[in-house]
Amino acid sequence: MAQTRVLHLMQCTYLGGTEQTMYTLMRGLQGAEYGFQIVSLHPPGDGAELMATAGIPTAGHAYRGRFGWRTHWSLRRTIARTPCDLVLVTGPTVSGSLALGATPTQRRVLTIHHHHGSSPGARRLWQAFYRMYGHQYHVITYLTDFIRREAEAIAPWIAPRARVVRAPAASIGRVDDEARRAFKRSFGLDEAAPVIGSAGRLVTPKRPDVFLDVAVRVARRCPEAQFVVAGGGPLQTELERRAEHLGLASRMHFLGWLRDTDRFFGALDAFLFTSDADAFGRTPMEAMAVGVPVVASVVYGGTDEIIEHGHNGILLPEHDIDALSGHLLDLLENPALRETRIANGLATVRARHGSEAFLRAYRAIFEETLAA
C-alpha cells in the first residue's frame, strides 16, 4: 500500500495547545501509512524542531500584511510544489484558504480548535468564511461539541461535514510522590512545599492577572506555597513586575515555554486555569491526566466538557478571586477531597481523551476523505 502524502497547513508551529494536539496526530500516524509535510503561515517555531525529530519537515513563511495577504504568493508557491494526496488544515485563514487553490487535490480536511466568538461581528465573519470556503472540505472536525454547536448555529449547511474529535492526553497516569518531589527539585522548588501552577500564553484573554491575585490570597493562609507559570507572551515582563510588587517574587516562578510539559504538570499539587473565553482547555485536561486536581474559572466556552464542577474539579463562570482561593486551599488542606478529585479526573481523561481513540478517529476521517 502506497504512503498517503499529507500536506498539513498550519498557522504556526509553536507549543500551544492547538499545535500540541496536531503534533500528537502527526507523530502517531507518520510512517508507512502516512507521510506529513507541514506548511506554516509563520516562521518555524519550537514545534518544528519536535517534528523534525519525527521525520516531518516544516516550510515556514514570514507572515506579513493584514490577514497575511503579503505572504499569499510565497505560500501559494510552496503549496504548489508540495506533492500531496490529502490536505489537512489546522486553524483556517483567508490567505491559507485562497492559497490552497494551488494544489490540485480536493481531498481536504479542516480542523477547528477555537471558539467562534459570541459577538455578532465575529459570527458574521465566520458565517462568511463557511459560506465561501466550507464546501472545500470533505470533513470539518471540532475539538468539542461546544464549538461544533456554535458552527452549526452560524452555518447550518456544514452540519453533514461536522465531526467532533476530542484532544488526546499526552500520557495518562498519576505521578507518584517520589517523582513529584524529583520534578519539583528539577525546577528549583522546595520539594516539601505545595506547588500551584498555571500554563498558557500570557495574554489578556487568558487572565494571568487572576492567577497572581489568587496567589496572594493563598499565600496569606499557606505561607510555604509556591507558584509556577509555564508559557510566555507579551504580558510576561509586566506580570513579573506585578508579582514583585505583590510580594510574590521569591515564590513566583515564570518558567517560559516548556517542551517537557509532563515534568511541569508532575511537579504540581494543584492547577489553576483562568480564561475569559476558551473552546476547551487543554491544560486542565493535561493536569488531570497526571493526577493533579484542577480549579478553573472560564466565562465563555466549552471547558465544562472536561471539568464537571464538584465532581472531578471546580469550574466557576466568573473570576471570583476569593472563591478560587478558597477552593485551592480546600485541596491543599483536605487530603480526602484531593484524592476524590484526582481519581475522578483520571477516570474522565481515560474515558474521553485517550490517544488511541484520537488516532483512530482521524485515520477513519482520512480514509473517508480519500475514498470520496
C-alpha positions, 0 to 999 in steps of 0.5 A: 500500500502506497504512503498517503502524502499529507500536506498539513497547513498550519498557522504556526508551529509553536507549543500551544495547545492547538499545535500540541494536539496536531503534533500528537496526530502527526507523530502517531500516524507518520510512517508507512501509512502516512507521510506529513509535510507541514506548511506554516503561515509563520516562521518555524517555531519550537514545534518544528524542531519536535517534528523534525525529530519525527521525520516531518519537515516544516516550510515556514513563511514570514507572515506579513500584511493584514490577514497575511495577504503579503505572504499569499504568493510565497505560500501559494508557491510552496503549496504548489510544489508540495506533492500531496494526496490529502490536505489537512488544515489546522486553524483556517485563514483567508490567505491559507484558504485562497492559497490552497487553490494551488494544489490540485487535490480536493481531498481536504480536511479542516480542523477547528480548535477555537471558539467562534466568538459570541459577538455578532461581528465575529459570527458574521465573519465566520458565517462568511468564511463557511459560506465561501470556503466550507464546501472545500472540505470533505470533513470539518472536525471540532475539538468539542461539541461546544464549538461544533454547536456554535458552527452549526448555529452560524452555518447550518449547511456544514452540519453533514461535514461536522465531526467532533474529535476530542484532544488526546492526553499526552500520557495518562497516569498519576505521578507518584510522590517520589517523582513529584518531589524529583520534578519539583527539585528539577525546577528549583522548588522546595520539594516539601512545599505545595506547588500551584501552577498555571500554563498558557500564553500570557495574554489578556484573554487568558487572565494571568492577572487572576492567577497572581491575585489568587496567589496572594490570597493563598499565600496569606493562609499557606505561607510555604506555597509556591507558584509556577507559570509555564508559557510566555507572551507579551504580558510576561515582563509586566506580570513579573513586575506585578508579582514583585510588587505583590510580594510574590517574587521569591515564590513566583516562578515564570518558567517560559515555554516548556517542551517537557510539559509532563515534568511541569504538570508532575511537579504540581499539587494543584492547577489553576486555569483562568480564561475569559473565553476558551473552546476547551482547555487543554491544560486542565485536561493535561493536569488531570491526566497526571493526577493533579486536581484542577480549579478553573474559572472560564466565562465563555466556552466549552471547558465544562466538557472536561471539568464537571464542577464538584465532581472531578474539579471546580469550574466557576463562570466568573473570576471570583478571586476569593472563591478560587482561593478558597477552593485551592486551599480546600485541596491543599488542606483536605487530603480526602477531597484531593484524592476524590478529585484526582481519581475522578479526573483520571477516570474522565481523561481515560474515558474521553481523551485517550490517544488511541481513540484520537488516532483512530478517529482521524485515520477513519476521517482520512480514509473517508476523505480519500475514498470520496 
